[in-house]
């Protein structure tokens, strides 16, 4: 695809070559994301950060990525802080705020809402999550992380073996990740969930149509014994009609160090889109995994900067200018990477 000036609304926009291009540019962002270099390539540009649903990592990651390229961020968080609370339509909001921004990152609780907003926007829009539908930048950073983790074992994304565990019905991160995996051959996907929270059938059908092996199960231990990646998700309680309904499923699939040791291959990578639910009745990823070197959840969040910086540079068509506007940092930088 032609990224310059384009919306990023769904992973279905991408071909494999597009994904590989994003990843190659993300690799080039490492000196800036790791604070070894500073670039001001987007000096004067404004990101409209519009998050109408609670967010920590995605919102801050988008803003930080834009700042690291030299741009500025203007935030709107929650309906109560916007004119939508006064009855303004998405169309009017898009027409107004796109006049104040060069690119917009948006999250909204309703499926299809970001695409509706983008249709009226005068600048490119990136989908930061629309209800239970999609989360394309999260899927890209997840796949980028899988690629990096497999590379340490001299493996590629082809013939990947992955188990996705938890709320697969409402988890937009796994929806988008499954659609991306359809671009790579020979993938084996094990979908582990309660019956009521199974992956939507149209996504399963799409995987099988590309000749991937797809297994569905409600048993955790046997499903994670022969995979490269265990991708855990929390119960998406905000999608349920009541707290009591969500509690029926919370804590059903708990991965801790004992379960990992007894069932997983020694180098199985553990991933999670975060936040993980650390409440006592949940703990889908237990704290006792924190010292496990195969726990990649914080490497995922670091990789989010790289991928989102790449998307901004591509959409605003400055990829070839990034290094020309760079210098070394002049402050103390902790060795975190």
PLY file of the C-alpha trace (Angstrom):
ply
format ascii 1.0
element vertex 337
property float x
property float y
property float z
element edge 336
property int vertex1
property int vertex2
end_header
0.00 0.00 0.00
0.95 3.64 -0.27
1.38 4.72 3.35
1.84 8.45 2.76
-1.35 10.21 3.86
-3.21 6.93 4.49
-5.49 5.93 7.34
-4.51 2.81 9.31
-7.85 1.29 10.27
-7.46 -2.47 9.85
-4.69 -5.00 9.40
-6.61 -6.21 6.36
-5.12 -3.23 4.52
-1.72 -4.93 4.57
0.02 -7.46 2.40
3.03 -9.35 3.72
5.36 -6.94 1.92
3.72 -4.01 3.74
4.26 -5.67 7.12
7.89 -6.43 6.33
8.43 -2.81 5.24
6.95 -1.51 8.51
9.23 -3.83 10.46
12.34 -2.80 8.54
11.60 0.87 9.26
10.80 0.06 12.91
14.29 -1.47 13.16
15.72 1.86 12.01
13.91 3.69 14.82
15.82 1.88 17.58
18.48 4.59 18.22
15.72 7.15 18.78
13.39 4.93 20.81
16.36 3.85 22.96
17.37 7.51 23.55
20.77 7.20 21.94
19.85 9.75 19.25
17.34 12.59 18.95
15.51 13.51 15.75
13.35 16.57 15.13
12.00 15.41 11.79
8.40 16.16 12.87
9.19 19.50 14.47
5.98 21.57 14.29
3.70 18.60 13.51
0.75 17.90 15.83
-0.74 14.54 16.82
-4.36 14.65 17.88
-4.58 11.90 20.51
-8.27 11.08 20.98
-8.98 8.28 23.46
-12.63 7.89 24.38
-11.97 4.64 26.26
-9.50 4.01 29.13
-5.94 3.51 27.95
-2.46 3.74 29.40
0.04 1.96 27.17
-1.50 2.66 23.78
-2.25 6.33 24.46
1.14 7.09 26.03
2.98 4.97 23.47
1.43 6.85 20.53
2.22 10.18 22.19
5.77 9.19 23.09
6.43 7.86 19.59
5.32 11.17 18.10
7.39 13.15 20.61
10.48 11.04 19.83
10.14 12.11 16.20
10.04 15.75 17.29
6.28 16.34 17.11
3.79 17.69 19.66
0.72 15.98 21.11
-2.72 17.34 21.96
-4.86 14.94 24.00
-8.56 14.37 24.44
-9.40 11.64 26.96
-12.90 10.43 27.82
-16.27 11.51 26.48
-16.81 13.87 29.37
-13.83 15.98 28.24
-15.10 16.38 24.67
-17.96 18.06 22.86
-19.38 14.58 22.12
-20.78 14.77 25.66
-22.84 17.73 24.40
-24.23 15.73 21.48
-21.67 16.52 18.79
-21.45 13.88 16.06
-18.32 12.00 15.10
-18.52 13.72 11.72
-18.42 17.20 13.23
-15.72 16.21 15.72
-13.59 14.82 12.90
-14.02 17.89 10.70
-13.03 20.21 13.55
-10.16 18.34 15.19
-8.55 17.30 11.92
-8.14 21.00 11.28
-5.96 21.21 14.38
-3.81 18.12 13.69
-1.50 16.56 11.12
-2.43 13.00 12.12
-4.88 11.55 14.66
-4.68 8.43 16.84
-8.11 7.42 18.09
-9.73 4.86 20.38
-13.49 4.49 20.73
-15.69 1.83 22.37
-17.98 1.31 19.35
-17.07 -1.06 16.53
-16.58 0.83 13.28
-16.46 4.23 14.97
-12.85 5.02 14.03
-13.56 4.26 10.37
-16.62 6.52 10.55
-14.47 9.28 12.06
-11.73 8.77 9.46
-14.22 9.15 6.62
-14.82 12.74 7.73
-11.25 13.56 8.80
-9.03 15.83 6.72
-5.85 14.13 7.99
-4.74 10.49 8.39
-6.27 8.53 11.29
-4.76 5.53 13.08
-7.13 3.12 14.81
-6.09 2.70 18.44
-8.90 0.21 19.05
-12.59 0.31 18.10
-14.65 -1.74 20.51
-14.07 -5.47 20.19
-13.25 -5.11 16.50
-9.57 -4.35 15.76
-6.36 -2.88 17.14
-3.98 -2.81 14.16
-0.93 -1.17 15.75
-1.06 -3.63 18.66
-1.15 -6.55 16.22
1.84 -5.10 14.37
3.89 -4.67 17.55
2.87 -8.17 18.68
4.02 -9.68 15.40
7.19 -7.56 15.48
7.87 -8.96 18.97
7.22 -12.54 17.84
9.61 -12.01 14.94
12.31 -10.68 17.30
11.83 -13.47 19.84
11.98 -16.17 17.17
15.08 -14.59 15.61
17.04 -15.37 18.79
16.27 -19.03 18.07
17.10 -18.68 14.35
13.45 -19.07 13.41
11.14 -16.98 11.22
7.43 -16.23 11.31
6.76 -19.01 8.81
5.59 -22.21 10.52
4.90 -20.33 13.75
3.16 -22.28 16.52
1.05 -20.05 18.78
-1.59 -20.56 21.48
-4.01 -17.69 22.16
-5.59 -17.97 25.58
-8.49 -16.24 27.32
-11.20 -13.92 26.05
-10.99 -14.51 22.32
-14.52 -13.31 21.61
-14.04 -9.70 22.71
-10.23 -9.43 22.54
-9.57 -7.09 19.62
-5.81 -7.68 19.89
-6.15 -11.37 19.02
-8.65 -10.58 16.27
-6.15 -8.34 14.51
-3.22 -10.66 15.20
-5.03 -13.63 13.65
-5.74 -11.59 10.53
-2.05 -10.65 10.25
-0.96 -14.26 10.73
-3.02 -15.17 7.66
-0.24 -13.53 5.61
2.37 -16.07 6.73
2.41 -19.72 5.64
2.27 -22.83 7.78
1.05 -21.21 10.98
-0.46 -23.46 13.67
-2.91 -21.66 15.97
-4.41 -23.13 19.12
-7.38 -21.11 20.41
-7.98 -21.70 24.13
-11.09 -20.21 25.70
-14.40 -21.02 27.40
-17.14 -21.93 24.95
-18.86 -18.57 25.43
-15.67 -16.63 24.67
-14.50 -18.45 21.55
-12.86 -16.65 18.65
-15.50 -15.28 16.22
-16.11 -17.94 13.56
-15.40 -15.61 10.64
-11.83 -15.13 11.92
-11.35 -18.87 12.36
-12.67 -19.42 8.85
-10.24 -16.83 7.47
-7.30 -18.62 9.08
-8.42 -22.00 7.75
-9.00 -20.54 4.29
-5.28 -19.76 4.14
-4.55 -23.40 4.99
-3.41 -22.73 8.54
-3.95 -25.42 11.14
-6.46 -24.16 13.71
-7.37 -26.06 16.87
-9.96 -24.92 19.43
-9.83 -26.06 23.04
-11.01 -25.26 26.55
-8.02 -26.97 28.21
-4.99 -24.82 29.02
-2.29 -27.32 29.95
-2.54 -29.61 26.94
-2.86 -26.64 24.56
0.43 -24.94 25.50
2.70 -27.98 25.42
3.90 -27.70 21.82
3.97 -24.03 20.84
6.51 -21.25 20.34
4.29 -18.51 21.81
1.65 -18.44 24.54
-0.36 -15.25 24.03
-2.58 -14.65 27.03
-5.42 -12.12 27.26
-7.50 -10.77 30.12
-11.27 -11.01 30.40
-12.58 -7.89 28.63
-14.97 -6.96 31.43
-15.93 -3.68 29.75
-17.61 -5.69 26.95
-19.88 -7.65 29.34
-23.34 -6.59 30.45
-22.36 -6.85 34.12
-19.41 -7.40 36.45
-21.04 -10.61 37.63
-21.08 -12.02 34.09
-17.39 -11.22 33.59
-16.57 -12.87 36.92
-17.92 -16.18 35.59
-14.83 -16.44 33.37
-12.19 -14.49 35.27
-9.28 -16.65 36.42
-10.28 -19.70 34.37
-6.93 -19.92 32.55
-4.09 -18.97 34.90
-0.54 -19.30 33.70
2.03 -19.37 36.48
5.58 -20.67 36.74
4.47 -24.14 37.82
2.03 -24.54 34.92
4.70 -23.20 32.55
7.43 -25.55 33.82
5.25 -28.64 33.68
3.64 -28.00 30.29
5.66 -25.65 28.07
8.79 -26.25 26.05
11.81 -24.63 27.75
11.98 -21.59 25.42
8.27 -20.93 24.95
7.71 -17.16 24.84
4.97 -15.65 27.02
3.10 -12.62 25.66
0.17 -10.46 26.72
-1.16 -7.19 25.24
-1.57 -5.74 28.78
-2.95 -4.72 31.11
-2.78 -8.08 32.82
-5.35 -8.44 35.58
-3.41 -8.82 38.84
-6.45 -9.06 41.09
-6.53 -12.19 43.23
-9.48 -13.74 41.38
-7.87 -13.23 37.97
-4.07 -13.42 37.53
-4.13 -14.78 33.95
-0.34 -14.20 34.05
0.93 -14.67 37.58
3.53 -12.37 39.13
5.77 -15.39 39.75
6.56 -15.29 36.00
8.20 -11.88 36.32
11.72 -13.30 36.50
11.16 -15.81 33.70
13.45 -14.70 30.83
10.83 -15.86 28.33
8.27 -13.38 29.63
8.19 -10.88 26.76
5.38 -8.58 27.89
7.65 -5.62 28.60
9.65 -6.18 25.44
6.28 -5.92 23.69
5.61 -2.50 25.19
9.09 -1.29 24.23
8.51 -2.52 20.69
5.30 -0.50 20.52
7.40 2.66 20.33
9.39 1.34 17.37
6.34 0.27 15.40
4.32 3.42 16.07
7.29 5.64 15.21
7.58 3.74 11.94
3.88 4.24 11.18
4.06 7.98 11.84
7.19 8.34 9.70
5.57 6.42 6.85
2.19 8.14 7.01
3.78 11.60 7.14
6.32 10.59 4.49
9.51 11.48 6.38
11.24 8.09 6.56
14.19 9.25 4.47
14.55 12.47 6.47
14.70 11.04 10.00
18.49 10.71 10.19
19.11 14.11 8.56
17.38 15.81 11.50
19.23 13.84 14.18
21.86 14.41 16.85
23.22 12.57 19.89
21.39 12.96 23.19
22.88 15.41 25.68
21.40 13.95 28.89
22.04 10.85 30.97
20.28 7.82 29.46
19.80 4.71 31.56
20.82 1.45 29.94
17.34 -0.03 29.64
17.51 -1.84 26.32
0 1
1 2
2 3
3 4
4 5
5 6
6 7
7 8
8 9
9 10
10 11
11 12
12 13
13 14
14 15
15 16
16 17
17 18
18 19
19 20
20 21
21 22
22 23
23 24
24 25
25 26
26 27
27 28
28 29
29 30
30 31
31 32
32 33
33 34
34 35
35 36
36 37
37 38
38 39
39 40
40 41
41 42
42 43
43 44
44 45
45 46
46 47
47 48
48 49
49 50
50 51
51 52
52 53
53 54
54 55
55 56
56 57
57 58
58 59
59 60
60 61
61 62
62 63
63 64
64 65
65 66
66 67
67 68
68 69
69 70
70 71
71 72
72 73
73 74
74 75
75 76
76 77
77 78
78 79
79 80
80 81
81 82
82 83
83 84
84 85
85 86
86 87
87 88
88 89
89 90
90 91
91 92
92 93
93 94
94 95
95 96
96 97
97 98
98 99
99 100
100 101
101 102
102 103
103 104
104 105
105 106
106 107
107 108
108 109
109 110
110 111
111 112
112 113
113 114
114 115
115 116
116 117
117 118
118 119
119 120
120 121
121 122
122 123
123 124
124 125
125 126
126 127
127 128
128 129
129 130
130 131
131 132
132 133
133 134
134 135
135 136
136 137
137 138
138 139
139 140
140 141
141 142
142 143
143 144
144 145
145 146
146 147
147 148
148 149
149 150
150 151
151 152
152 153
153 154
154 155
155 156
156 157
157 158
158 159
159 160
160 161
161 162
162 163
163 164
164 165
165 166
166 167
167 168
168 169
169 170
170 171
171 172
172 173
173 174
174 175
175 176
176 177
177 178
178 179
179 180
180 181
181 182
182 183
183 184
184 185
185 186
186 187
187 188
188 189
189 190
190 191
191 192
192 193
193 194
194 195
195 196
196 197
197 198
198 199
199 200
200 201
201 202
202 203
203 204
204 205
205 206
206 207
207 208
208 209
209 210
210 211
211 212
212 213
213 214
214 215
215 216
216 217
217 218
218 219
219 220
220 221
221 222
222 223
223 224
224 225
225 226
226 227
227 228
228 229
229 230
230 231
231 232
232 233
233 234
234 235
235 236
236 237
237 238
238 239
239 240
240 241
241 242
242 243
243 244
244 245
245 246
246 247
247 248
248 249
249 250
250 251
251 252
252 253
253 254
254 255
255 256
256 257
257 258
258 259
259 260
260 261
261 262
262 263
263 264
264 265
265 266
266 267
267 268
268 269
269 270
270 271
271 272
272 273
273 274
274 275
275 276
276 277
277 278
278 279
279 280
280 281
281 282
282 283
283 284
284 285
285 286
286 287
287 288
288 289
289 290
290 291
291 292
292 293
293 294
294 295
295 296
296 297
297 298
298 299
299 300
300 301
301 302
302 303
303 304
304 305
305 306
306 307
307 308
308 309
309 310
310 311
311 312
312 313
313 314
314 315
315 316
316 317
317 318
318 319
319 320
320 321
321 322
322 323
323 324
324 325
325 326
326 327
327 328
328 329
329 330
330 331
331 332
332 333
333 334
334 335
335 336
